Amino acid sequence: MINQLRIYEVPKGNKHPFLDRFRDHAARIMTDRYGFRIQAMWTSETDEALKFVYLLAWKDEAEMTERWSAFMADQEWTDIKAETAAQHGDFVLGIDELVLTATDFSAPIGEAT
């Protein structure tokens, strides 16, 4: 199993529309249609920036690549992005992504060491 950490930089003025879109549309399509396993979601906000961070679990990189390709080609998601961008402008200023492979001495997520 691997994990994928995604960190989005979001314009502060679009905080609520972005979070609404992710909760109501992206997460729904990801999980219901493409089997994404979202482990947790967070925000981190400073005076300068808003970051939206989430953690995904995958059985391997092949699954991750296949499911992301399918999601990004989804017509409903494409339409939602176009509609919300027309209403609110840019939603994402940048994305950082890390693929995380556990060490052999790491406790499983959710277990204290």
C-alpha positions in Angstrom: 0.0 0.0 0.0 1.1 3.6 -0.7 -0.3 6.9 0.3 -0.6 10.1 -1.7 -0.5 13.5 0.0 -1.9 16.3 -2.1 -1.6 20.0 -1.1 -3.6 22.6 -3.0 -2.9 26.3 -2.7 -6.3 28.0 -2.9 -7.0 31.8 -3.3 -8.3 32.9 0.1 -11.3 34.6 -1.5 -12.4 31.2 -2.9 -12.0 29.2 0.4 -15.7 28.4 0.8 -16.5 27.8 -2.9 -13.5 25.5 -3.2 -14.3 23.5 -0.1 -18.0 23.3 -1.2 -16.9 22.1 -4.6 -14.5 19.5 -3.2 -17.0 18.2 -0.6 -20.1 18.2 -2.8 -18.5 17.1 -6.2 -14.9 16.1 -6.3 -14.9 13.8 -3.3 -18.2 12.3 -4.3 -17.1 11.5 -7.8 -13.7 10.3 -6.6 -15.1 7.9 -4.0 -18.4 6.8 -5.6 -17.3 6.5 -9.2 -13.6 5.7 -9.1 -13.0 4.1 -5.7 -10.6 6.7 -4.3 -9.9 6.0 -0.6 -9.7 9.5 1.0 -8.1 9.0 4.5 -8.4 12.5 5.8 -8.7 16.2 4.7 -7.4 19.3 6.3 -7.0 23.0 5.8 -4.0 25.2 6.9 -4.6 28.9 6.8 -2.2 31.8 7.3 -2.6 35.5 6.5 -0.9 34.8 3.2 -2.3 31.5 2.0 -4.9 28.8 2.3 -3.8 25.2 1.8 -6.1 22.3 1.4 -4.5 19.0 2.2 -5.7 15.5 1.8 -4.4 12.0 2.1 -5.3 9.1 -0.2 -4.6 5.4 0.1 -3.8 3.2 -2.9 -2.8 -0.4 -3.3 0.0 0.6 -5.7 1.1 3.3 -8.1 -0.6 1.5 -11.0 -4.0 1.9 -9.3 -3.3 5.5 -8.4 -2.4 6.4 -12.0 -5.3 4.5 -13.5 -7.9 6.1 -11.1 -6.5 9.6 -11.5 -6.7 9.3 -15.3 -10.3 8.2 -15.1 -11.3 10.9 -12.7 -9.6 13.7 -14.7 -11.4 12.5 -17.9 -14.8 12.4 -16.1 -17.3 14.6 -18.0 -19.3 15.6 -14.9 -16.1 16.8 -13.2 -14.9 18.7 -16.3 -18.3 20.4 -16.5 -18.3 21.3 -12.7 -14.8 22.8 -13.0 -15.8 24.9 -15.9 -19.0 26.1 -14.3 -17.3 27.0 -11.0 -14.4 28.7 -12.7 -16.8 30.9 -14.6 -18.5 31.9 -11.3 -15.5 32.3 -9.1 -12.3 32.4 -11.2 -9.2 30.4 -10.2 -9.8 27.8 -7.6 -6.3 26.3 -7.5 -3.1 28.3 -7.7 -0.8 25.2 -7.4 -0.7 21.6 -6.4 2.1 19.8 -4.5 2.0 16.0 -4.5 3.9 13.4 -2.6 3.7 9.6 -3.0 4.5 8.1 0.3 5.8 4.6 0.9 5.8 3.4 4.5 9.1 2.3 6.1 9.2 -1.2 7.5 9.3 0.4 11.0 6.3 2.7 10.5 3.1 2.1 12.6 0.0 1.9 10.5 -1.9 5.2 10.1 -4.2 5.7 13.1 -2.1 3.6 15.5 0.1 5.3 18.2 3.6 4.1 18.5 
